[in-house]
């Protein structure tokens, strides 16, 4: 069979896991194509084939793309034993498509968050080669001056790496001198908060305002909009807003 797509990719599109996991499923003899066990990940299937796993037919999931204004107090996970998770803010119709966050915001951080079940899209958005910048607005516990901003821009060592924000500037909003915009190119866990702490500041409020050129403007906290893949890429690349 020369046409169609590889079986391992087909199973991944059905939401059965990443490549390694679906190849383990194939190797264990749990996958049948048109009633026959197939053990080759490269075996090609198309829409005319009937593919089943453990005796149940499987089909590729439709891809869903959601942009949310994450409120503080919610965890960027699909399950958590202690705290509410952001997928619980979505209607029941989204539960079956297994959405996951594209990059995480910590529990108390607010703002723009993309959720999808499209792993390839998520990897594209997060890959450093894409150079998709993220802008955060942070309320510090006290006023920051130009010298501290310069030190922040010069780079801060976290986890053995020197991390340099693309931009740091003091915002013209109240309380005066305490709001800063920080633009970063790559995501390291609690990066903005930890950089601020290394300079002697605590972050009281942190909001992600921009992903690429997509800005958070009118979407209320806890609300979301659903987009197509094309609409979302256009917003990220061409100054869209929600």
N, C-alpha and C positions, 0 to 999 in steps of 0.2 A: 504494500500500500504506500504510494508515494505522495498522495495529497493529504489534506487535513493537517492536524497539529499533533505534536507528541503527546503521548498518554500522560506523562508526568505533568505537563503544562495544563492539559485538560482537567486533571483532577485538582490542581491548584486553583483553577478558575471555578471549580465547583465548591471551593471553600474548605477543602479537606486538609489544608496546611501548606507550608512552604515546601520547596523541592525535596529536601532531605526526608521530610515526613512522608510525603506521598510516594517517594521511591521505596521507603520501608513498607508501605502498604502494598505496593505492587509486588515487591520481592516476597512478601509473606503469602502470596497466592490468593489474596482477598478480592482481586479485581477481575471481572469478566467483561469481555467485549463480545457481544452477540452470543452470549451463553458459554463462551470458552475462556478459560483462565489465561491471562496474558501476564508474562513475567518481565517483559521488556519495557523500560521507561520510554524508549524511543519509538515504540510502536505507534503508528499514526492512526488517528480516528477522526471522523467528521460527523456532521449532524445526522447522518443516516444510520450511524452505529448506535447500538444500545449498550451503554456502559453501566455496570453495576458494581457496588462495593458491598461486601457482606450480604449479597442477595438483594440489595435495594438499589433501584435505578438512581443515577445522579445526573444532574445537568448544571451547566455553568450558571453562576449567580449573576443577576443583573447588577451592574455597577452603580453605586449610590455615592453621592458627594454632598456633604452637609457642612455648612459654615456656621459656627455657633459663637455667641458671646458668652464665654464661660464665666459663671459667677464664682466668687470666692467660696471656699468651703466644700467644693466638690472635687473628687479625685479623677484624674485622667486615666481611667482603667475601665475594663469591661466588668470587673467584679472586685469587691473589696469587703473583707469581713467586718470592718469597723466604720468606714465612712461612705456617704452616698457617692455614687459614680455618675459621671456626666451622661452616660447612655440612658440613665433613668429619666433624664429630662426630655427624651425623645418620645414621640407617640409609639404606640404598640406596633404599628406597621413596620418600623425600622428594626425591631428586635430580631426578626428572623434573618436579616441580611448581615448580621455580625459585623457591625461597624467598629472601627478602632481609631484612636486618635493618631494624627500625623504629627509626631513630635508631642512631647508632654509639657504641660504647665503644672507646676506644683500646686498643692491643695489650696493655698491662699492666693495664688496668682489668678488674675482675671483676664478676659479679653479674647482675641481671635483664636479660634481653634477649628481645625479641619478634621472631620471624621469621614472615613470611607471604608469600603471593603476591597478597594483596588490597591493591592500591594505594589504593583509596578508604578502606579502614580505616586504613592507615598515615598517610594525610594527615589523617584526623580526629584520630588520637592525637597527631600532631606539631603540629597547628595551634595557635597561641597562644590563639585564642579559646576553646579547650577548657579551658585553664588546668589541664592535667594535670601536677601537680608530680612531680619526681623527687628522691628522697632518696639521698644518698651518705654512706657512712661512710669517713672518711679517717684514716689513721695518719700523723701528722706526724713529722718528724725530731727534734723537740724539743717541750717543753711549750708550750702556748699559754695566755695569760692573758686575763682579762676585757676588758682594753683592746684587745687584738688582735681579739677576737671582735666588739667594738663597731665597730672600724674595718672589719672584713669586712662586717658588716651594713649599714654606711653606704653601701656600694657601691664598686666597683673598676672603673676604666676599662680596657676591653679592646677593641682594634681600633676606637678612637674612640667607643666607647659606654660609658655608665655602667651596669654590671650590678649589680643588687642581689639577693642571695639572699633567699628568703622566710624562711629561718631558719638560724641557725648556733648550735650549742650543744655544749658539752664533754660527752662521754659518760663514764659511770661504768664504765670498763673498763680493764684493764691493757694497756700501760703507762700509768699514771695521768697525766692531763692532756695526753695526746698524741692521743687519738681524738676526732674531732669529727664531728657530723652536720651536713651541709650540704644544704639543700633549695633547689632551683632550679626556675624556671618555664619557662625556655627553654634550649634546648641550643646552646651555642657551643663550637666545637672546643676540647677539653681545658680546659673552663671552670674546673672545680674546681681542677685542678692549677695553672693559670695564676694564679688568684686567690690561692691559697696562696703561690705564688712571689713575687707582688707585695708580699706582707706579710713576706717573708723566710723562708718555710718551704718545705721540700720534702715532697712526699707520697710516702711509702714504700709504702703499700698503699691502694688505692681500690676500694670495692665499692658498686655500685648496689643499694640495699636495697629501694627502693620505686618503683613507677610508679603514679601516682594513689594509690589505696588498696590496690593489690596489693603484698603484702610477700613478700620472700624469707625463708623460715624453715627449711625442711627439705630443699629440693632440693639434692643434692650437686653440687659443681662438675663441669661437663661433662655433666650429665644434663639431661633436658628432660621436659616434659609437653605433650601435644597437647590443645587445647581447641576447642570450637565458638566461633564469633564471639560468640554470646550469653553463653557462660560467661566468655569473656575480658573482654568489656565489663563484665559483672557484677562480676568480680574487681577491675577497675580502678576502678569507681565505688563499690563497696560493701564495701570492706575484705576482699578475698579474700587467700589466701596460697598459696604453693607451697613 
